Amino acid sequence: MSIKLLTQDVRDVVKSIDPTTAASLARDIAFVVIGGRPSFMLDYGSRNVTTNHLKGISRRAAEMFNVDTGTIAVVDLHGTYFVCNVEVLASLNVNQVVFVDVGSEMPCVLQGDDSRRHGILAAISDVVSAIKGGDTVDIGLVLRERAHAGVAPPTVAGVLLGYPVAYACEPSAMTSAANSLSSCVLTLHAMEGRENGEKNHPKTISGWTMPSNLVMDAQTITQFEAGLNAWKCRLASAAQNLGLPAPAYVVSEDVGRHSRVIF
């Protein structure tokens, strides 16, 4: 019932938004506020949704779910908005994230002793610290000011979204990296769910991809499985707290250009 109330709040605040987008926005914000997702990325819907709209709706959601409004922040990454739960972000074990180098001819894992992985972790630490320090943050500015120009936006976004796997490349190589990924068979990992009483096709609550033929050693597999379990548990717990049916973990291959998965 709370998500339906929040959906109505979204429609009251953003007058031009359509009902389907309003429902998606309410659900995504609810999952962030309740702690099921560290962030969500507004990569869909009305261009009329502003940072002020997101801040107001998120504040309303926090009040509705008895969450401290100070834990919710709105972030701008090169013109794309994120709503973040600062406490969940700060609690993420970023060392569990598998960073996949897609700037080379064949996607491969950045190992723990790779200087590029260390650079990414330092950038993420600075980004999370900046988000903890303010309710509206320009991540691009943080990366430039802290000399993290070699970290591409999709890498930061993957971590902010709480994915166990994030793609890594130089910002100047993003186009070629995207082309490289488009030629790979990808595996989509998604948590899908319905609201109570819904009988239509389940909606993706959170989803991400990885190359199906990615080679991982034993240590990386252990790291990946820990991150995967943490991602699933956060979402399942949030769904329960929101009074929603348990989401289903779905794996599929060759997903092509899935609209809710970044790179």
N, C-alpha and C positions, 0 to 999 in steps of 0.2 A: 504493500500500500504506500510506503514512503516514497518509492521510486515514482509511482504515479503522481503523488503530490508534487514531487520535485519536477517532474515533466511539465506539470501545469505551471509551476513557477518559471520554468525556462520559457514557456510560451508567453507568459505574462511579461517577462523581461525583454525577450527578443521578439518583437511583434511580427517580423517577417519570416520567422522560421517555420518550416513545415512540420507536421506532427511526427513523422518518422525520425527526422533529424533531432527534434526536441527530445524524443524518447531515448535515442542513442546517446545524446549529450548528458541527459540526466543519469542514465545508467553508468556511463563512464566516469562521471564526476563522483557518483555514489561509491563506486568501487575504489577510487583513489582515497576519498575521505575516510572510508571505513577501514582502509589499510590493505585492501586486496591487491592494489597496484601502487607502485611508488609514484607513477605519473601516468597521464595519458596525453596523447598528441592529437590536437585538433586538426586532423588531415582530411576532414570531410565537412559537408554542410555549408551553411550560409556564410558568405563573406561579411555579413553584417554582425557576426559575433565578435565583439571587441574584448580587450583585456578587462575593461571595466565590467562587461557582462559576466565574464568568467569569474572575476573576483567576487561579484555580487552573488552569483549562483552558488559558487563554492562556499561562501560564507553561510548562505542559507542552508546548504546541505550539512555543513559542520554543526550548525545549531540543531538541525533536525535529528542528527545522529549522535548528539551530545559529544562532539569532538571539539577540542580547542581550536578556534578559528586561526590562531597564530601558527598552527602547524601546516597550513595550506598556502602555497605560493603559486603565482603565475609566472611562467618563464617564456622568453622569446628567443628562439634559435633561428636566426636568419629569416624572420617573418612567419615562422610557424610557432603557434602557441602550445605550451604544455601547462597542465595543472598538476602540481606536485604535492605529495605528502612528505614534508620535510623529515619527519621522524622515521618513516619507512625508508626513505632514501638513505638517511644516515646509518640505518641498521643493515643495509645491504652488504653482503660479503662480496665485494667487487673482485676479490682474488679468485672467486669461483667462476667468473665469466670467462668463456672461451672466446678469444679474439681471433677471428679468421681473416688472414691477409688476403684481400681480393685485388691487390694491386699488382700481383705477379701473374704469370701465365696460368698457373693452376692454383686455386684456393688452397691455403695451407694454414695450420695453426701457428700463432705466434707463441713460442715457448716461453717459459718463465724467466729465462735468462736473456731474452731478446730485449735490446735497448728500446725498441719501439713499444713493446708492452709496458715497460717501465714509464715511458713518456705518456702513454695513454692513462695509466693509473694515476700519475701525478696530475694530469689535466682533470680527470674525474674528481679527484680530491679537491682541487681548487674550485670546480664548478659546484660541488655539493656544499662547500663552505660558503660560497657566494649566495646560494639559494637559501641557506640557513640564516643569512644575514639580512634578507629583505623579502618583501612580498611580491615584488615585480623585478625580474632580473633579466638582463640581456646577456645570454650565454656567449654569443659571438664576441662581445666586448670583453668578457672575462678571459676567453681564450687568447685574444689578441694582447691584452694587457699582461697576461702571465706567460707570454712567449710560448704558447701551445699551438702555433700556426700549423704544425704538421698533423694535427688531429682533425679528422674530417667530421662534419656534423652527424652523419649516420652512426658513427661510432659512439658519440656522446648520446645520441637519441636512444640507441639500443640499450645502453646502460641505464639511462633515466627511466626507460619503460620496464626495466626489471627483467630483461630477457637473459637467458643463460648463455646465449651466443650473440656476439655483436661483430659486425663487419668492420674491417680496418683497412684504410688506404690513405695516401696523401690526398689532401683536398684537390690538388691539380689533376689527380688520376681518377676522380669520381666517375666521369663519363665512361672511361675505358673499363673501370671496375664494374659498373652497371652492365655494360655490354658483355663482359666476361661472365657475370652471373646469369645473364639471360640465355647464355648458351649452355649452362649447367642444368642438370636435373636437380631440383631443389626438393627438400622435404619440409612440409609445413607442419609445425606443431601448434595446435590450437586448443584452447579451452572454450567450449561452446555451451550455451545455456539458454533456457527459456524463462520467462516470468511465469508465475503460477497461473494455470489455466490456459496458457498459450498452446496452440496445437500446430502453429505454422513452423516453418523451417527454423532450427535453432540459430541464434546469432553468435558470432565470434566475440567473446569477451576480451581475449588477448591471443595474439598469434605471432609467430616469427618463423623464419626459414633458416635452413642451413644446407650446404651442398650435400647431396645424398652420398657422394663418394669421398667425403672428407676423411682423411686418415688421422686417427687419434691414437696416441700411445696409451698405456695402461693408466698413467697418472692423469692424463687429460680426460680419459673416460670417467675416472672417479670424480674429477672436478666437474665435468659436465653433468653427471648424474646427480650430484649434490645440488647444483644450480637448478636443474630441471625439477627436482623434488620440492625445492624451496618455492619456485614459481607456482607449481601446481597447488601446494598447500596454502599459500597466501590467497589464491583465488577461491579455493574451495571453502576456506574459513570465512572469507568475506561474503560469499554467496549464502552461507548458512546464517551469518549474522544479519543479512538483509532479508532473510525469510524466503530465499529463492531455492528452487530445486538444485541439487548438486550438479555442477557443470561436468560435462564429459570431456575427457582428454582424447583428442582425435589427431591421428597422424596420417598425412596423405602425401603423395609424391607428384612431381611434375606439375606444380600448381601454377606455373606461369606468373602473370602479373597480378598477384593477389592484392586487392585494393587496400587492405589494412595491414600490410607487412612492408616495412621500410627497407629499401635501399634506393 
